[in-house]
Amino acid sequence: MKTLSTLTLAITALLAAGAAHAQFQDRNLRLGAATPKDHPMMQGVHTMAQCTATKTGGKMKVQGFSDGVLGNDAQMAAAARTGTLDMVNSSSSPLASVVPELGVFDLPFLLNNTKEADALFDGKVGEWFSAKMQPVGLVNLTWWENGFRHTTNSKRPITKVDDFSGIKLRVMQNKVYIDSFNALGANAVPMAFTEVYSALETKTVDGQENPYLNIQNMKFYEVQKYLTLTKHSYSTNMLLVSKKVWDTLTPQEQGVLKECAIQSRDAVRKANRDKEDTSLAFLKSQGMAVNEIAGPEMMRIRDKTKPIYESAAKSIGTEAMTQVFDELKRIRAQ
């Protein structure tokens, strides 16, 4: 009797699982990323794929493409907007040309630490900005992390604001980044991430700015001598679905992607933060000269970039800036 009861329960569970999976269609969703396959961002892609397959009985598949094989962030985002690419992991910075409000996250020295970043993006501010994406053809599932950005170059260590003078520095294709480094005296050169190594190698540019892990994974240490811990910006990424694709999904399928996106977000943050210290140590072991900037000089650098806030307000909009500044004030008061 006990065996029969156990068998009955097992059959019931199988039927229930079958019924649950019946609400999902066979789908293959292509997810493009510009980062290398061993970057923590790809841990998010892997988690997204594994979670989606598990929750749908293998019917919905997320297929990741790394190393920019489907294009750079801007190109992939454009493809997703037209529906020719299903999903993309993109930095928020190139998307500011489409949704200007996103430019607020590029303002220099906006965030002080990851605790502030998590509270900001996981709360009402993150939701407010996500709502801005659907009208331009994109659905933001969650916010991933690339981390705090630092400056490298092949000419000299940067120990004071004057050291930026004349350095040709690759920046993202984003007005706030361009204006910020020009304000410091550098010659900011906007360029796609996938083109940076070649430009550094040929001395088309003298330097660039990125988180430790990007510097390591893209092997910039081979063509860069000096690493200055400027921590001038926190780089966030968005996990986006084409709105045209999203609208073809059932509510259950959309729900799975939302649930799995949260798992992927946590996986990216953990992987990124776990590797930061070892990544910096690796860069030092490869011969990079690493330096911090003394407090008074860092204040001078911050002061040089303050006018960017005022000038950027015209393109970003006061509503977006107020949303972020008020929330950061609340977070810091806790």
TORKOL-4160 file (C-alpha; in steps of 0.2 Angstrom, whole numbers, padded with zeros to 4 digits, m for minus):
334
<pt num="1" X="0000" Y="0000" Z="0000"/>
<pt num="2" X="0014" Y="0012" Z="0005"/>
<pt num="3" X="0023" Y="0008" Z="m0012"/>
<pt num="4" X="0007" Y="0011" Z="m0022"/>
<pt num="5" X="0004" Y="0028" Z="m0012"/>
<pt num="6" X="0022" Y="0033" Z="m0016"/>
<pt num="7" X="0020" Y="0029" Z="m0034"/>
<pt num="8" X="0004" Y="0039" Z="m0035"/>
<pt num="9" X="0012" Y="0054" Z="m0028"/>
<pt num="10" X="0026" Y="0052" Z="m0040"/>
<pt num="11" X="0014" Y="0051" Z="m0055"/>
<pt num="12" X="0005" Y="0066" Z="m0048"/>
<pt num="13" X="0021" Y="0076" Z="m0047"/>
<pt num="14" X="0026" Y="0072" Z="m0064"/>
<pt num="15" X="0009" Y="0077" Z="m0071"/>
<pt num="16" X="0009" Y="0093" Z="m0062"/>
<pt num="17" X="0027" Y="0097" Z="m0068"/>
<pt num="18" X="0021" Y="0092" Z="m0086"/>
<pt num="19" X="0006" Y="0104" Z="m0084"/>
<pt num="20" X="0017" Y="0118" Z="m0078"/>
<pt num="21" X="0029" Y="0116" Z="m0092"/>
<pt num="22" X="0015" Y="0115" Z="m0105"/>
<pt num="23" X="0013" Y="0134" Z="m0103"/>
<pt num="24" X="0030" Y="0137" Z="m0110"/>
<pt num="25" X="0034" Y="0137" Z="m0128"/>
<pt num="26" X="0050" Y="0131" Z="m0136"/>
<pt num="27" X="0061" Y="0147" Z="m0138"/>
<pt num="28" X="0079" Y="0151" Z="m0141"/>
<pt num="29" X="0083" Y="0168" Z="m0134"/>
<pt num="30" X="0100" Y="0175" Z="m0140"/>
<pt num="31" X="0109" Y="0186" Z="m0127"/>
<pt num="32" X="0123" Y="0196" Z="m0133"/>
<pt num="33" X="0137" Y="0203" Z="m0122"/>
<pt num="34" X="0153" Y="0213" Z="m0126"/>
<pt num="35" X="0163" Y="0206" Z="m0112"/>
<pt num="36" X="0175" Y="0191" Z="m0113"/>
<pt num="37" X="0169" Y="0173" Z="m0109"/>
<pt num="38" X="0178" Y="0173" Z="m0092"/>
<pt num="39" X="0172" Y="0190" Z="m0086"/>
<pt num="40" X="0160" Y="0189" Z="m0071"/>
<pt num="41" X="0146" Y="0197" Z="m0082"/>
<pt num="42" X="0146" Y="0180" Z="m0091"/>
<pt num="43" X="0142" Y="0172" Z="m0075"/>
<pt num="44" X="0126" Y="0181" Z="m0076"/>
<pt num="45" X="0123" Y="0175" Z="m0093"/>
<pt num="46" X="0126" Y="0157" Z="m0087"/>
<pt num="47" X="0115" Y="0159" Z="m0072"/>
<pt num="48" X="0101" Y="0166" Z="m0083"/>
<pt num="49" X="0102" Y="0152" Z="m0095"/>
<pt num="50" X="0103" Y="0138" Z="m0082"/>
<pt num="51" X="0088" Y="0146" Z="m0072"/>
<pt num="52" X="0077" Y="0149" Z="m0087"/>
<pt num="53" X="0080" Y="0131" Z="m0093"/>
<pt num="54" X="0076" Y="0124" Z="m0076"/>
<pt num="55" X="0060" Y="0133" Z="m0073"/>
<pt num="56" X="0053" Y="0129" Z="m0090"/>
<pt num="57" X="0058" Y="0111" Z="m0092"/>
<pt num="58" X="0071" Y="0116" Z="m0105"/>
<pt num="59" X="0058" Y="0124" Z="m0116"/>
<pt num="60" X="0065" Y="0141" Z="m0115"/>
<pt num="61" X="0084" Y="0142" Z="m0119"/>
<pt num="62" X="0095" Y="0158" Z="m0116"/>
<pt num="63" X="0110" Y="0156" Z="m0128"/>
<pt num="64" X="0124" Y="0168" Z="m0123"/>
<pt num="65" X="0137" Y="0176" Z="m0135"/>
<pt num="66" X="0152" Y="0184" Z="m0128"/>
<pt num="67" X="0167" Y="0195" Z="m0134"/>
<pt num="68" X="0156" Y="0206" Z="m0144"/>
<pt num="69" X="0153" Y="0194" Z="m0158"/>
<pt num="70" X="0136" Y="0201" Z="m0160"/>
<pt num="71" X="0142" Y="0219" Z="m0160"/>
<pt num="72" X="0147" Y="0232" Z="m0147"/>
<pt num="73" X="0134" Y="0238" Z="m0134"/>
<pt num="74" X="0126" Y="0251" Z="m0144"/>
<pt num="75" X="0125" Y="0240" Z="m0160"/>
<pt num="76" X="0117" Y="0226" Z="m0150"/>
<pt num="77" X="0105" Y="0237" Z="m0141"/>
<pt num="78" X="0100" Y="0244" Z="m0158"/>
<pt num="79" X="0097" Y="0226" Z="m0164"/>
<pt num="80" X="0086" Y="0222" Z="m0149"/>
<pt num="81" X="0076" Y="0238" Z="m0152"/>
<pt num="82" X="0072" Y="0232" Z="m0169"/>
<pt num="83" X="0069" Y="0214" Z="m0163"/>
<pt num="84" X="0083" Y="0206" Z="m0173"/>
<pt num="85" X="0092" Y="0202" Z="m0156"/>
<pt num="86" X="0082" Y="0195" Z="m0142"/>
<pt num="87" X="0092" Y="0200" Z="m0127"/>
<pt num="88" X="0108" Y="0211" Z="m0123"/>
<pt num="89" X="0118" Y="0215" Z="m0108"/>
<pt num="90" X="0124" Y="0233" Z="m0111"/>
<pt num="91" X="0132" Y="0246" Z="m0101"/>
<pt num="92" X="0120" Y="0260" Z="m0097"/>
<pt num="93" X="0132" Y="0273" Z="m0104"/>
<pt num="94" X="0130" Y="0270" Z="m0123"/>
<pt num="95" X="0111" Y="0269" Z="m0120"/>
<pt num="96" X="0111" Y="0288" Z="m0114"/>
<pt num="97" X="0110" Y="0293" Z="m0132"/>
<pt num="98" X="0093" Y="0284" Z="m0133"/>
<pt num="99" X="0087" Y="0288" Z="m0115"/>
<pt num="100" X="0096" Y="0304" Z="m0110"/>
<pt num="101" X="0091" Y="0302" Z="m0092"/>
<pt num="102" X="0103" Y="0287" Z="m0090"/>
<pt num="103" X="0117" Y="0299" Z="m0092"/>
<pt num="104" X="0115" Y="0303" Z="m0073"/>
<pt num="105" X="0124" Y="0287" Z="m0069"/>
<pt num="106" X="0139" Y="0293" Z="m0078"/>
<pt num="107" X="0141" Y="0309" Z="m0068"/>
<pt num="108" X="0159" Y="0309" Z="m0060"/>
<pt num="109" X="0160" Y="0303" Z="m0042"/>
<pt num="110" X="0142" Y="0300" Z="m0040"/>
<pt num="111" X="0143" Y="0284" Z="m0030"/>
<pt num="112" X="0155" Y="0280" Z="m0015"/>
<pt num="113" X="0153" Y="0262" Z="m0013"/>
<pt num="114" X="0143" Y="0246" Z="m0019"/>
<pt num="115" X="0131" Y="0247" Z="m0004"/>
<pt num="116" X="0125" Y="0264" Z="m0011"/>
<pt num="117" X="0124" Y="0257" Z="m0028"/>
<pt num="118" X="0114" Y="0241" Z="m0023"/>
<pt num="119" X="0102" Y="0252" Z="m0013"/>
<pt num="120" X="0100" Y="0264" Z="m0028"/>
<pt num="121" X="0097" Y="0252" Z="m0042"/>
<pt num="122" X="0087" Y="0239" Z="m0033"/>
<pt num="123" X="0074" Y="0252" Z="m0026"/>
<pt num="124" X="0062" Y="0264" Z="m0033"/>
<pt num="125" X="0076" Y="0274" Z="m0043"/>
<pt num="126" X="0080" Y="0258" Z="m0053"/>
<pt num="127" X="0062" Y="0255" Z="m0057"/>
<pt num="128" X="0059" Y="0273" Z="m0062"/>
<pt num="129" X="0074" Y="0272" Z="m0075"/>
<pt num="130" X="0068" Y="0254" Z="m0081"/>
<pt num="131" X="0051" Y="0262" Z="m0085"/>
<pt num="132" X="0060" Y="0274" Z="m0097"/>
<pt num="133" X="0066" Y="0259" Z="m0108"/>
<pt num="134" X="0050" Y="0252" Z="m0114"/>
<pt num="135" X="0045" Y="0267" Z="m0125"/>
<pt num="136" X="0062" Y="0265" Z="m0134"/>
<pt num="137" X="0059" Y="0246" Z="m0137"/>
<pt num="138" X="0068" Y="0238" Z="m0123"/>
<pt num="139" X="0063" Y="0230" Z="m0107"/>
<pt num="140" X="0075" Y="0231" Z="m0093"/>
<pt num="141" X="0075" Y="0215" Z="m0082"/>
<pt num="142" X="0088" Y="0220" Z="m0069"/>
<pt num="143" X="0104" Y="0230" Z="m0066"/>
<pt num="144" X="0121" Y="0220" Z="m0067"/>
<pt num="145" X="0137" Y="0227" Z="m0061"/>
<pt num="146" X="0153" Y="0231" Z="m0070"/>
<pt num="147" X="0161" Y="0240" Z="m0055"/>
<pt num="148" X="0170" Y="0256" Z="m0051"/>
<pt num="149" X="0181" Y="0262" Z="m0065"/>
<pt num="150" X="0199" Y="0267" Z="m0064"/>
<pt num="151" X="0212" Y="0276" Z="m0076"/>
<pt num="152" X="0226" Y="0268" Z="m0085"/>
<pt num="153" X="0239" Y="0276" Z="m0097"/>
<pt num="154" X="0256" Y="0272" Z="m0105"/>
<pt num="155" X="0264" Y="0290" Z="m0102"/>
<pt num="156" X="0265" Y="0293" Z="m0084"/>
<pt num="157" X="0258" Y="0290" Z="m0067"/>
<pt num="158" X="0243" Y="0302" Z="m0063"/>
<pt num="159" X="0246" Y="0309" Z="m0045"/>
<pt num="160" X="0238" Y="0326" Z="m0048"/>
<pt num="161" X="0225" Y="0334" Z="m0059"/>
<pt num="162" X="0238" Y="0342" Z="m0070"/>
<pt num="163" X="0245" Y="0325" Z="m0075"/>
<pt num="164" X="0229" Y="0322" Z="m0085"/>
<pt num="165" X="0234" Y="0336" Z="m0097"/>
<pt num="166" X="0237" Y="0330" Z="m0115"/>
<pt num="167" X="0234" Y="0312" Z="m0112"/>
<pt num="168" X="0223" Y="0304" Z="m0126"/>
<pt num="169" X="0211" Y="0294" Z="m0116"/>
<pt num="170" X="0198" Y="0282" Z="m0123"/>
<pt num="171" X="0181" Y="0284" Z="m0115"/>
<pt num="172" X="0164" Y="0277" Z="m0119"/>
<pt num="173" X="0153" Y="0284" Z="m0132"/>
<pt num="174" X="0145" Y="0295" Z="m0120"/>
<pt num="175" X="0144" Y="0314" Z="m0118"/>
<pt num="176" X="0146" Y="0315" Z="m0099"/>
<pt num="177" X="0162" Y="0304" Z="m0100"/>
<pt num="178" X="0169" Y="0315" Z="m0114"/>
<pt num="179" X="0165" Y="0331" Z="m0105"/>
<pt num="180" X="0172" Y="0325" Z="m0088"/>
<pt num="181" X="0189" Y="0320" Z="m0094"/>
<pt num="182" X="0191" Y="0335" Z="m0106"/>
<pt num="183" X="0187" Y="0345" Z="m0090"/>
<pt num="184" X="0202" Y="0337" Z="m0082"/>
<pt num="185" X="0213" Y="0342" Z="m0096"/>
<pt num="186" X="0214" Y="0325" Z="m0105"/>
<pt num="187" X="0209" Y="0323" Z="m0123"/>
<pt num="188" X="0194" Y="0312" Z="m0122"/>
<pt num="189" X="0192" Y="0300" Z="m0137"/>
<pt num="190" X="0175" Y="0291" Z="m0138"/>
<pt num="191" X="0177" Y="0273" Z="m0144"/>
<pt num="192" X="0169" Y="0256" Z="m0144"/>
<pt num="193" X="0175" Y="0244" Z="m0130"/>
<pt num="194" X="0180" Y="0231" Z="m0143"/>
<pt num="195" X="0192" Y="0243" Z="m0152"/>
<pt num="196" X="0202" Y="0248" Z="m0136"/>
<pt num="197" X="0216" Y="0236" Z="m0136"/>
<pt num="198" X="0221" Y="0239" Z="m0154"/>
<pt num="199" X="0220" Y="0258" Z="m0151"/>
<pt num="200" X="0231" Y="0257" Z="m0136"/>
<pt num="201" X="0244" Y="0245" Z="m0144"/>
<pt num="202" X="0245" Y="0257" Z="m0159"/>
<pt num="203" X="0246" Y="0272" Z="m0148"/>
<pt num="204" X="0231" Y="0279" Z="m0156"/>
<pt num="205" X="0226" Y="0283" Z="m0138"/>
<pt num="206" X="0237" Y="0284" Z="m0123"/>
<pt num="207" X="0225" Y="0277" Z="m0110"/>
<pt num="208" X="0208" Y="0271" Z="m0105"/>
<pt num="209" X="0197" Y="0269" Z="m0090"/>
<pt num="210" X="0188" Y="0253" Z="m0084"/>
<pt num="211" X="0186" Y="0242" Z="m0069"/>
<pt num="212" X="0200" Y="0231" Z="m0064"/>
<pt num="213" X="0192" Y="0215" Z="m0072"/>
<pt num="214" X="0190" Y="0223" Z="m0089"/>
<pt num="215" X="0208" Y="0229" Z="m0088"/>
<pt num="216" X="0213" Y="0211" Z="m0084"/>
<pt num="217" X="0202" Y="0202" Z="m0096"/>
<pt num="218" X="0205" Y="0213" Z="m0111"/>
<pt num="219" X="0224" Y="0212" Z="m0107"/>
<pt num="220" X="0226" Y="0230" Z="m0107"/>
<pt num="221" X="0241" Y="0228" Z="m0095"/>
<pt num="222" X="0251" Y="0222" Z="m0110"/>
<pt num="223" X="0250" Y="0239" Z="m0117"/>
<pt num="224" X="0248" Y="0250" Z="m0102"/>
<pt num="225" X="0260" Y="0254" Z="m0088"/>
<pt num="226" X="0251" Y="0265" Z="m0076"/>
<pt num="227" X="0235" Y="0262" Z="m0066"/>
<pt num="228" X="0228" Y="0276" Z="m0056"/>
<pt num="229" X="0214" Y="0271" Z="m0043"/>
<pt num="230" X="0203" Y="0286" Z="m0048"/>
<pt num="231" X="0186" Y="0277" Z="m0044"/>
<pt num="232" X="0178" Y="0291" Z="m0054"/>
<pt num="233" X="0163" Y="0281" Z="m0059"/>
<pt num="234" X="0153" Y="0266" Z="m0055"/>
<pt num="235" X="0148" Y="0256" Z="m0070"/>
<pt num="236" X="0131" Y="0248" Z="m0071"/>
<pt num="237" X="0125" Y="0236" Z="m0084"/>
<pt num="238" X="0107" Y="0233" Z="m0089"/>
<pt num="239" X="0100" Y="0216" Z="m0094"/>
<pt num="240" X="0088" Y="0220" Z="m0108"/>
<pt num="241" X="0075" Y="0211" Z="m0118"/>
<pt num="242" X="0069" Y="0217" Z="m0135"/>
<pt num="243" X="0051" Y="0224" Z="m0132"/>
<pt num="244" X="0045" Y="0216" Z="m0148"/>
<pt num="245" X="0051" Y="0199" Z="m0142"/>
<pt num="246" X="0044" Y="0203" Z="m0124"/>
<pt num="247" X="0027" Y="0206" Z="m0131"/>
<pt num="248" X="0027" Y="0188" Z="m0139"/>
<pt num="249" X="0030" Y="0180" Z="m0122"/>
<pt num="250" X="0016" Y="0174" Z="m0111"/>
<pt num="251" X="0014" Y="0181" Z="m0093"/>
<pt num="252" X="0022" Y="0165" Z="m0086"/>
<pt num="253" X="0037" Y="0166" Z="m0098"/>
<pt num="254" X="0039" Y="0184" Z="m0093"/>
<pt num="255" X="0038" Y="0180" Z="m0075"/>
<pt num="256" X="0052" Y="0167" Z="m0077"/>
<pt num="257" X="0064" Y="0179" Z="m0085"/>
<pt num="258" X="0061" Y="0192" Z="m0072"/>
<pt num="259" X="0064" Y="0179" Z="m0058"/>
<pt num="260" X="0080" Y="0172" Z="m0066"/>
<pt num="261" X="0086" Y="0190" Z="m0070"/>
<pt num="262" X="0087" Y="0193" Z="m0051"/>
<pt num="263" X="0097" Y="0177" Z="m0049"/>
<pt num="264" X="0108" Y="0182" Z="m0062"/>
<pt num="265" X="0111" Y="0200" Z="m0055"/>
<pt num="266" X="0116" Y="0192" Z="m0038"/>
<pt num="267" X="0128" Y="0180" Z="m0047"/>
<pt num="268" X="0136" Y="0194" Z="m0056"/>
<pt num="269" X="0138" Y="0205" Z="m0041"/>
<pt num="270" X="0146" Y="0191" Z="m0031"/>
<pt num="271" X="0158" Y="0185" Z="m0045"/>
<pt num="272" X="0163" Y="0203" Z="m0048"/>
<pt num="273" X="0166" Y="0208" Z="m0030"/>
<pt num="274" X="0175" Y="0191" Z="m0026"/>
<pt num="275" X="0187" Y="0194" Z="m0040"/>
<pt num="276" X="0192" Y="0212" Z="m0038"/>
<pt num="277" X="0206" Y="0210" Z="m0025"/>
<pt num="278" X="0214" Y="0196" Z="m0035"/>
<pt num="279" X="0212" Y="0205" Z="m0051"/>
<pt num="280" X="0221" Y="0221" Z="m0044"/>
<pt num="281" X="0235" Y="0209" Z="m0037"/>
<pt num="282" X="0236" Y="0201" Z="m0054"/>
<pt num="283" X="0238" Y="0218" Z="m0063"/>
<pt num="284" X="0252" Y="0222" Z="m0051"/>
<pt num="285" X="0261" Y="0206" Z="m0054"/>
<pt num="286" X="0261" Y="0210" Z="m0073"/>
<pt num="287" X="0271" Y="0225" Z="m0070"/>
<pt num="288" X="0258" Y="0239" Z="m0069"/>
<pt num="289" X="0263" Y="0253" Z="m0058"/>
<pt num="290" X="0248" Y="0256" Z="m0046"/>
<pt num="291" X="0245" Y="0272" Z="m0037"/>
<pt num="292" X="0231" Y="0281" Z="m0027"/>
<pt num="293" X="0229" Y="0300" Z="m0027"/>
<pt num="294" X="0231" Y="0310" Z="m0011"/>
<pt num="295" X="0216" Y="0317" Z="m0003"/>
<pt num="296" X="0219" Y="0336" Z="m0007"/>
<pt num="297" X="0223" Y="0332" Z="m0025"/>
<pt num="298" X="0207" Y="0321" Z="m0026"/>
<pt num="299" X="0197" Y="0335" Z="m0020"/>
<pt num="300" X="0205" Y="0346" Z="m0034"/>
<pt num="301" X="0200" Y="0333" Z="m0047"/>
<pt num="302" X="0182" Y="0332" Z="m0040"/>
<pt num="303" X="0181" Y="0351" Z="m0040"/>
<pt num="304" X="0186" Y="0351" Z="m0059"/>
<pt num="305" X="0172" Y="0340" Z="m0063"/>
<pt num="306" X="0158" Y="0349" Z="m0053"/>
<pt num="307" X="0153" Y="0360" Z="m0068"/>
<pt num="308" X="0149" Y="0344" Z="m0077"/>
<pt num="309" X="0134" Y="0342" Z="m0066"/>
<pt num="310" X="0127" Y="0358" Z="m0071"/>
<pt num="311" X="0130" Y="0357" Z="m0090"/>
<pt num="312" X="0124" Y="0339" Z="m0090"/>
<pt num="313" X="0107" Y="0344" Z="m0082"/>
<pt num="314" X="0102" Y="0351" Z="m0099"/>
<pt num="315" X="0103" Y="0334" Z="m0108"/>
<pt num="316" X="0099" Y="0322" Z="m0093"/>
<pt num="317" X="0084" Y="0332" Z="m0086"/>
<pt num="318" X="0082" Y="0339" Z="m0068"/>
<pt num="319" X="0069" Y="0326" Z="m0064"/>
<pt num="320" X="0081" Y="0311" Z="m0066"/>
<pt num="321" X="0094" Y="0320" Z="m0057"/>
<pt num="322" X="0083" Y="0325" Z="m0043"/>
<pt num="323" X="0077" Y="0306" Z="m0042"/>
<pt num="324" X="0095" Y="0300" Z="m0040"/>
<pt num="325" X="0101" Y="0314" Z="m0028"/>
<pt num="326" X="0086" Y="0313" Z="m0016"/>
<pt num="327" X="0087" Y="0294" Z="m0015"/>
<pt num="328" X="0106" Y="0295" Z="m0012"/>
<pt num="329" X="0103" Y="0308" Z="0002"/>
<pt num="330" X="0091" Y="0296" Z="0010"/>
<pt num="331" X="0102" Y="0281" Z="0008"/>
<pt num="332" X="0117" Y="0290" Z="0016"/>
<pt num="333" X="0107" Y="0296" Z="0030"/>
<pt num="334" X="0102" Y="0278" Z="0036"/>
